[in-house]
Amino acid sequence: MMTTQTICCAYCNAKDKVRKHGKSKVGYQRYLCLECRRTFQVKYIYTGCVQKISSLDPA
Ligand SMILES: [Zn+2]
């Protein structure tokens, strides 16, 4: 079953101001928030709105 995932900004939580912004070199989809003009990766979203972002590259 397909579910539409709403991407919200990892910084300001804006939902309708987020657009795709290419991919990172490791293949994660990047997004750009038009609200706060910051970019982030969906990996951050998948791991939840976590406070702990250990590093960009797990390896
Ligand atoms: Zn934002």
PDB file of the backbone (N, CA, C, O) and the ligand in Angstrom, with CONECT records:
HET     ZN  A 101       1
ATOM      1  N   MET A   1       0.845  -1.203   0.000  1.00  0.00           N
ATOM      2  CA  MET A   1       0.000   0.000   0.000  1.00  0.00           C
ATOM      3  C   MET A   1       0.879   1.252   0.000  1.00  0.00           C
ATOM      4  O   MET A   1       1.811   1.398   0.791  1.00  0.00           O
ATOM      5  N   MET A   2       0.545   2.114  -0.896  1.00  0.00           N
ATOM      6  CA  MET A   2       1.319   3.345  -0.975  1.00  0.00           C
ATOM      7  C   MET A   2       0.804   4.367   0.030  1.00  0.00           C
ATOM      8  O   MET A   2      -0.398   4.595   0.170  1.00  0.00           O
ATOM      9  N   THR A   3       1.714   4.941   0.689  1.00  0.00           N
ATOM     10  CA  THR A   3       1.337   6.035   1.571  1.00  0.00           C
ATOM     11  C   THR A   3       2.094   7.283   1.147  1.00  0.00           C
ATOM     12  O   THR A   3       3.283   7.228   0.831  1.00  0.00           O
ATOM     13  N   THR A   4       1.425   8.349   1.145  1.00  0.00           N
ATOM     14  CA  THR A   4       2.076   9.603   0.796  1.00  0.00           C
ATOM     15  C   THR A   4       2.766  10.163   2.025  1.00  0.00           C
ATOM     16  O   THR A   4       2.149  10.446   3.052  1.00  0.00           O
ATOM     17  N   GLN A   5       4.044  10.306   1.876  1.00  0.00           N
ATOM     18  CA  GLN A   5       4.792  10.805   3.012  1.00  0.00           C
ATOM     19  C   GLN A   5       4.912  12.320   2.955  1.00  0.00           C
ATOM     20  O   GLN A   5       5.399  12.891   1.979  1.00  0.00           O
ATOM     21  N   THR A   6       4.477  12.920   3.974  1.00  0.00           N
ATOM     22  CA  THR A   6       4.626  14.364   4.043  1.00  0.00           C
ATOM     23  C   THR A   6       5.968  14.688   4.667  1.00  0.00           C
ATOM     24  O   THR A   6       6.265  14.327   5.806  1.00  0.00           O
ATOM     25  N   ILE A   7       6.750  15.372   3.885  1.00  0.00           N
ATOM     26  CA  ILE A   7       8.057  15.756   4.397  1.00  0.00           C
ATOM     27  C   ILE A   7       7.945  17.090   5.101  1.00  0.00           C
ATOM     28  O   ILE A   7       7.527  18.093   4.523  1.00  0.00           O
ATOM     29  N   CYS A   8       8.319  17.075   6.335  1.00  0.00           N
ATOM     30  CA  CYS A   8       8.336  18.347   7.035  1.00  0.00           C
ATOM     31  C   CYS A   8       9.778  18.746   7.302  1.00  0.00           C
ATOM     32  O   CYS A   8      10.662  17.902   7.445  1.00  0.00           O
ATOM     33  N   CYS A   9       9.985  20.010   7.364  1.00  0.00           N
ATOM     34  CA  CYS A   9      11.329  20.532   7.553  1.00  0.00           C
ATOM     35  C   CYS A   9      11.917  20.056   8.883  1.00  0.00           C
ATOM     36  O   CYS A   9      11.263  20.084   9.925  1.00  0.00           O
ATOM     37  N   ALA A  10      13.160  19.623   8.806  1.00  0.00           N
ATOM     38  CA  ALA A  10      13.821  19.120  10.004  1.00  0.00           C
ATOM     39  C   ALA A  10      14.153  20.249  10.974  1.00  0.00           C
ATOM     40  O   ALA A  10      14.472  20.015  12.140  1.00  0.00           O
ATOM     41  N   TYR A  11      14.073  21.465  10.472  1.00  0.00           N
ATOM     42  CA  TYR A  11      14.472  22.602  11.310  1.00  0.00           C
ATOM     43  C   TYR A  11      13.279  23.384  11.839  1.00  0.00           C
ATOM     44  O   TYR A  11      13.191  23.689  13.028  1.00  0.00           O
ATOM     45  N   CYS A  12      12.358  23.705  10.922  1.00  0.00           N
ATOM     46  CA  CYS A  12      11.244  24.557  11.342  1.00  0.00           C
ATOM     47  C   CYS A  12       9.902  23.838  11.252  1.00  0.00           C
ATOM     48  O   CYS A  12       8.866  24.401  11.607  1.00  0.00           O
ATOM     49  N   ASN A  13       9.922  22.581  10.773  1.00  0.00           N
ATOM     50  CA  ASN A  13       8.709  21.764  10.691  1.00  0.00           C
ATOM     51  C   ASN A  13       7.672  22.255   9.683  1.00  0.00           C
ATOM     52  O   ASN A  13       6.513  21.842   9.729  1.00  0.00           O
ATOM     53  N   ALA A  14       8.081  23.118   8.793  1.00  0.00           N
ATOM     54  CA  ALA A  14       7.158  23.543   7.746  1.00  0.00           C
ATOM     55  C   ALA A  14       6.870  22.362   6.828  1.00  0.00           C
ATOM     56  O   ALA A  14       7.777  21.616   6.461  1.00  0.00           O
ATOM     57  N   LYS A  15       5.619  22.199   6.465  1.00  0.00           N
ATOM     58  CA  LYS A  15       5.250  21.039   5.657  1.00  0.00           C
ATOM     59  C   LYS A  15       5.089  21.348   4.178  1.00  0.00           C
ATOM     60  O   LYS A  15       5.472  20.543   3.328  1.00  0.00           O
ATOM     61  N   ASP A  16       4.546  22.465   3.877  1.00  0.00           N
ATOM     62  CA  ASP A  16       4.225  22.758   2.488  1.00  0.00           C
ATOM     63  C   ASP A  16       5.288  23.583   1.787  1.00  0.00           C
ATOM     64  O   ASP A  16       5.109  24.015   0.649  1.00  0.00           O
ATOM     65  N   LYS A  17       6.381  23.792   2.470  1.00  0.00           N
ATOM     66  CA  LYS A  17       7.427  24.636   1.899  1.00  0.00           C
ATOM     67  C   LYS A  17       8.667  23.833   1.559  1.00  0.00           C
ATOM     68  O   LYS A  17       9.730  24.385   1.274  1.00  0.00           O
ATOM     69  N   VAL A  18       8.509  22.517   1.594  1.00  0.00           N
ATOM     70  CA  VAL A  18       9.664  21.661   1.370  1.00  0.00           C
ATOM     71  C   VAL A  18       9.641  21.088  -0.043  1.00  0.00           C
ATOM     72  O   VAL A  18       8.635  20.527  -0.479  1.00  0.00           O
ATOM     73  N   ARG A  19      10.727  21.230  -0.733  1.00  0.00           N
ATOM     74  CA  ARG A  19      10.827  20.670  -2.073  1.00  0.00           C
ATOM     75  C   ARG A  19      12.118  19.892  -2.234  1.00  0.00           C
ATOM     76  O   ARG A  19      13.079  20.070  -1.487  1.00  0.00           O
ATOM     77  N   LYS A  20      12.108  19.035  -3.221  1.00  0.00           N
ATOM     78  CA  LYS A  20      13.287  18.213  -3.451  1.00  0.00           C
ATOM     79  C   LYS A  20      14.454  19.071  -3.917  1.00  0.00           C
ATOM     80  O   LYS A  20      14.291  20.081  -4.602  1.00  0.00           O
ATOM     81  N   HIS A  21      15.616  18.630  -3.521  1.00  0.00           N
ATOM     82  CA  HIS A  21      16.794  19.445  -3.773  1.00  0.00           C
ATOM     83  C   HIS A  21      17.975  18.550  -4.148  1.00  0.00           C
ATOM     84  O   HIS A  21      19.086  18.708  -3.642  1.00  0.00           O
ATOM     85  N   GLY A  22      17.700  17.608  -5.049  1.00  0.00           N
ATOM     86  CA  GLY A  22      18.763  16.714  -5.491  1.00  0.00           C
ATOM     87  C   GLY A  22      19.073  15.645  -4.466  1.00  0.00           C
ATOM     88  O   GLY A  22      18.324  15.420  -3.515  1.00  0.00           O
ATOM     89  N   LYS A  23      20.194  15.000  -4.687  1.00  0.00           N
ATOM     90  CA  LYS A  23      20.577  13.949  -3.757  1.00  0.00           C
ATOM     91  C   LYS A  23      21.988  14.161  -3.259  1.00  0.00           C
ATOM     92  O   LYS A  23      22.829  14.760  -3.929  1.00  0.00           O
ATOM     93  N   SER A  24      22.217  13.662  -2.092  1.00  0.00           N
ATOM     94  CA  SER A  24      23.559  13.720  -1.555  1.00  0.00           C
ATOM     95  C   SER A  24      24.414  12.671  -2.250  1.00  0.00           C
ATOM     96  O   SER A  24      23.893  11.794  -2.939  1.00  0.00           O
ATOM     97  N   LYS A  25      25.691  12.760  -2.071  1.00  0.00           N
ATOM     98  CA  LYS A  25      26.588  11.845  -2.775  1.00  0.00           C
ATOM     99  C   LYS A  25      26.444  10.408  -2.303  1.00  0.00           C
ATOM    100  O   LYS A  25      26.875   9.487  -2.996  1.00  0.00           O
ATOM    101  N   VAL A  26      25.859  10.207  -1.163  1.00  0.00           N
ATOM    102  CA  VAL A  26      25.626   8.845  -0.710  1.00  0.00           C
ATOM    103  C   VAL A  26      24.242   8.346  -1.087  1.00  0.00           C
ATOM    104  O   VAL A  26      23.857   7.232  -0.730  1.00  0.00           O
ATOM    105  N   GLY A  27      23.488   9.180  -1.816  1.00  0.00           N
ATOM    106  CA  GLY A  27      22.233   8.714  -2.379  1.00  0.00           C
ATOM    107  C   GLY A  27      20.989   9.092  -1.614  1.00  0.00           C
ATOM    108  O   GLY A  27      19.884   8.720  -2.007  1.00  0.00           O
ATOM    109  N   TYR A  28      21.144   9.811  -0.549  1.00  0.00           N
ATOM    110  CA  TYR A  28      19.953  10.221   0.178  1.00  0.00           C
ATOM    111  C   TYR A  28      19.284  11.395  -0.528  1.00  0.00           C
ATOM    112  O   TYR A  28      19.939  12.304  -1.038  1.00  0.00           O
ATOM    113  N   GLN A  29      17.978  11.341  -0.536  1.00  0.00           N
ATOM    114  CA  GLN A  29      17.244  12.464  -1.101  1.00  0.00           C
ATOM    115  C   GLN A  29      17.434  13.686  -0.222  1.00  0.00           C
ATOM    116  O   GLN A  29      17.283  13.634   0.999  1.00  0.00           O
ATOM    117  N   ARG A  30      17.764  14.771  -0.869  1.00  0.00           N
ATOM    118  CA  ARG A  30      17.908  16.010  -0.119  1.00  0.00           C
ATOM    119  C   ARG A  30      16.686  16.881  -0.341  1.00  0.00           C
ATOM    120  O   ARG A  30      16.064  16.837  -1.402  1.00  0.00           O
ATOM    121  N   TYR A  31      16.360  17.642   0.626  1.00  0.00           N
ATOM    122  CA  TYR A  31      15.228  18.557   0.512  1.00  0.00           C
ATOM    123  C   TYR A  31      15.648  19.966   0.899  1.00  0.00           C
ATOM    124  O   TYR A  31      16.545  20.189   1.712  1.00  0.00           O
ATOM    125  N   LEU A  32      14.959  20.891   0.280  1.00  0.00           N
ATOM    126  CA  LEU A  32      15.206  22.286   0.601  1.00  0.00           C
ATOM    127  C   LEU A  32      13.944  22.875   1.201  1.00  0.00           C
ATOM    128  O   LEU A  32      12.860  22.750   0.632  1.00  0.00           O
ATOM    129  N   CYS A  33      14.083  23.497   2.315  1.00  0.00           N
ATOM    130  CA  CYS A  33      12.944  24.156   2.926  1.00  0.00           C
ATOM    131  C   CYS A  33      12.913  25.612   2.482  1.00  0.00           C
ATOM    132  O   CYS A  33      13.859  26.369   2.698  1.00  0.00           O
ATOM    133  N   LEU A  34      11.816  25.976   1.866  1.00  0.00           N
ATOM    134  CA  LEU A  34      11.689  27.345   1.371  1.00  0.00           C
ATOM    135  C   LEU A  34      11.377  28.320   2.501  1.00  0.00           C
ATOM    136  O   LEU A  34      11.475  29.538   2.349  1.00  0.00           O
ATOM    137  N   GLU A  35      11.007  27.754   3.613  1.00  0.00           N
ATOM    138  CA  GLU A  35      10.643  28.591   4.747  1.00  0.00           C
ATOM    139  C   GLU A  35      11.885  29.140   5.434  1.00  0.00           C
ATOM    140  O   GLU A  35      12.006  30.340   5.680  1.00  0.00           O
ATOM    141  N   CYS A  36      12.796  28.235   5.734  1.00  0.00           N
ATOM    142  CA  CYS A  36      13.995  28.661   6.455  1.00  0.00           C
ATOM    143  C   CYS A  36      15.248  28.571   5.595  1.00  0.00           C
ATOM    144  O   CYS A  36      16.351  28.865   6.056  1.00  0.00           O
ATOM    145  N   ARG A  37      15.068  28.160   4.332  1.00  0.00           N
ATOM    146  CA  ARG A  37      16.156  28.127   3.358  1.00  0.00           C
ATOM    147  C   ARG A  37      17.282  27.180   3.743  1.00  0.00           C
ATOM    148  O   ARG A  37      18.443  27.417   3.408  1.00  0.00           O
ATOM    149  N   ARG A  38      16.941  26.121   4.440  1.00  0.00           N
ATOM    150  CA  ARG A  38      17.958  25.155   4.801  1.00  0.00           C
ATOM    151  C   ARG A  38      17.707  23.858   4.062  1.00  0.00           C
ATOM    152  O   ARG A  38      16.582  23.564   3.660  1.00  0.00           O
ATOM    153  N   THR A  39      18.746  23.102   3.892  1.00  0.00           N
ATOM    154  CA  THR A  39      18.603  21.805   3.249  1.00  0.00           C
ATOM    155  C   THR A  39      18.822  20.704   4.277  1.00  0.00           C
ATOM    156  O   THR A  39      19.548  20.869   5.258  1.00  0.00           O
ATOM    157  N   PHE A  40      18.180  19.593   4.021  1.00  0.00           N
ATOM    158  CA  PHE A  40      18.340  18.456   4.918  1.00  0.00           C
ATOM    159  C   PHE A  40      18.058  17.190   4.139  1.00  0.00           C
ATOM    160  O   PHE A  40      17.577  17.253   3.008  1.00  0.00           O
ATOM    161  N   GLN A  41      18.345  16.058   4.720  1.00  0.00           N
ATOM    162  CA  GLN A  41      18.144  14.785   4.064  1.00  0.00           C
ATOM    163  C   GLN A  41      17.017  14.020   4.726  1.00  0.00           C
ATOM    164  O   GLN A  41      16.764  14.157   5.923  1.00  0.00           O
ATOM    165  N   VAL A  42      16.338  13.202   3.911  1.00  0.00           N
ATOM    166  CA  VAL A  42      15.212  12.452   4.449  1.00  0.00           C
ATOM    167  C   VAL A  42      15.646  11.457   5.512  1.00  0.00           C
ATOM    168  O   VAL A  42      14.845  11.039   6.348  1.00  0.00           O
ATOM    169  N   LYS A  43      16.898  11.088   5.474  1.00  0.00           N
ATOM    170  CA  LYS A  43      17.382  10.157   6.481  1.00  0.00           C
ATOM    171  C   LYS A  43      17.079  10.691   7.879  1.00  0.00           C
ATOM    172  O   LYS A  43      16.785   9.936   8.806  1.00  0.00           O
ATOM    173  N   TYR A  44      17.158  11.988   7.999  1.00  0.00           N
ATOM    174  CA  TYR A  44      16.850  12.614   9.275  1.00  0.00           C
ATOM    175  C   TYR A  44      15.386  12.410   9.638  1.00  0.00           C
ATOM    176  O   TYR A  44      15.030  12.236  10.804  1.00  0.00           O
ATOM    177  N   ILE A  45      14.544  12.437   8.602  1.00  0.00           N
ATOM    178  CA  ILE A  45      13.119  12.269   8.827  1.00  0.00           C
ATOM    179  C   ILE A  45      12.823  10.827   9.236  1.00  0.00           C
ATOM    180  O   ILE A  45      12.052  10.569  10.160  1.00  0.00           O
ATOM    181  N   TYR A  46      13.462   9.892   8.516  1.00  0.00           N
ATOM    182  CA  TYR A  46      13.212   8.488   8.795  1.00  0.00           C
ATOM    183  C   TYR A  46      13.606   8.101  10.209  1.00  0.00           C
ATOM    184  O   TYR A  46      12.950   7.282  10.854  1.00  0.00           O
ATOM    185  N   THR A  47      14.664   8.692  10.666  1.00  0.00           N
ATOM    186  CA  THR A  47      15.103   8.365  12.012  1.00  0.00           C
ATOM    187  C   THR A  47      14.293   9.122  13.057  1.00  0.00           C
ATOM    188  O   THR A  47      14.542   9.031  14.259  1.00  0.00           O
ATOM    189  N   GLY A  48      13.320   9.866  12.560  1.00  0.00           N
ATOM    190  CA  GLY A  48      12.463  10.589  13.486  1.00  0.00           C
ATOM    191  C   GLY A  48      13.005  11.969  13.775  1.00  0.00           C
ATOM    192  O   GLY A  48      14.109  12.329  13.366  1.00  0.00           O
ATOM    193  N   CYS A  49      12.225  12.708  14.469  1.00  0.00           N
ATOM    194  CA  CYS A  49      12.675  14.036  14.847  1.00  0.00           C
ATOM    195  C   CYS A  49      13.605  13.895  16.045  1.00  0.00           C
ATOM    196  O   CYS A  49      13.312  14.343  17.153  1.00  0.00           O
ATOM    197  N   VAL A  50      14.704  13.274  15.783  1.00  0.00           N
ATOM    198  CA  VAL A  50      15.631  12.988  16.858  1.00  0.00           C
ATOM    199  C   VAL A  50      16.504  14.191  17.182  1.00  0.00           C
ATOM    200  O   VAL A  50      16.783  15.030  16.326  1.00  0.00           O
ATOM    201  N   GLN A  51      16.905  14.249  18.368  1.00  0.00           N
ATOM    202  CA  GLN A  51      17.776  15.325  18.786  1.00  0.00           C
ATOM    203  C   GLN A  51      19.221  14.991  18.454  1.00  0.00           C
ATOM    204  O   GLN A  51      20.079  15.863  18.321  1.00  0.00           O
ATOM    205  N   LYS A  52      19.451  13.693  18.325  1.00  0.00           N
ATOM    206  CA  LYS A  52      20.824  13.234  18.164  1.00  0.00           C
ATOM    207  C   LYS A  52      21.118  12.892  16.719  1.00  0.00           C
ATOM    208  O   LYS A  52      20.613  11.905  16.185  1.00  0.00           O
ATOM    209  N   ILE A  53      21.930  13.706  16.100  1.00  0.00           N
ATOM    210  CA  ILE A  53      22.404  13.395  14.771  1.00  0.00           C
ATOM    211  C   ILE A  53      23.907  13.151  14.890  1.00  0.00           C
ATOM    212  O   ILE A  53      24.711  14.079  14.989  1.00  0.00           O
ATOM    213  N   SER A  54      24.240  11.895  14.876  1.00  0.00           N
ATOM    214  CA  SER A  54      25.605  11.543  15.205  1.00  0.00           C
ATOM    215  C   SER A  54      26.588  11.996  14.133  1.00  0.00           C
ATOM    216  O   SER A  54      27.580  12.666  14.423  1.00  0.00           O
ATOM    217  N   SER A  55      26.299  11.621  12.891  1.00  0.00           N
ATOM    218  CA  SER A  55      27.200  12.042  11.825  1.00  0.00           C
ATOM    219  C   SER A  55      26.490  11.892  10.489  1.00  0.00           C
ATOM    220  O   SER A  55      25.476  11.200  10.392  1.00  0.00           O
ATOM    221  N   LEU A  56      27.013  12.531   9.480  1.00  0.00           N
ATOM    222  CA  LEU A  56      26.402  12.443   8.162  1.00  0.00           C
ATOM    223  C   LEU A  56      26.648  11.090   7.532  1.00  0.00           C
ATOM    224  O   LEU A  56      25.783  10.563   6.832  1.00  0.00           O
ATOM    225  N   ASP A  57      27.797  10.533   7.766  1.00  0.00           N
ATOM    226  CA  ASP A  57      28.152   9.273   7.156  1.00  0.00           C
ATOM    227  C   ASP A  57      28.334   8.189   8.207  1.00  0.00           C
ATOM    228  O   ASP A  57      29.288   8.234   8.983  1.00  0.00           O
ATOM    229  N   PRO A  58      27.433   7.217   8.241  1.00  0.00           N
ATOM    230  CA  PRO A  58      27.527   6.114   9.214  1.00  0.00           C
ATOM    231  C   PRO A  58      28.825   5.349   9.074  1.00  0.00           C
ATOM    232  O   PRO A  58      29.390   4.866  10.055  1.00  0.00           O
ATOM    233  N   ALA A  59      29.290   5.247   7.831  1.00  0.00           N
ATOM    234  CA  ALA A  59      30.535   4.515   7.616  1.00  0.00           C
ATOM    235  C   ALA A  59      31.689   5.419   7.999  1.00  0.00           C
ATOM    236  O   ALA A  59      32.848   5.016   7.901  1.00  0.00           O
TER     237      ALA A  59
HETATM  238 ZN    ZN A 101      12.434  24.953   7.440  1.00  0.00          ZN2+
END
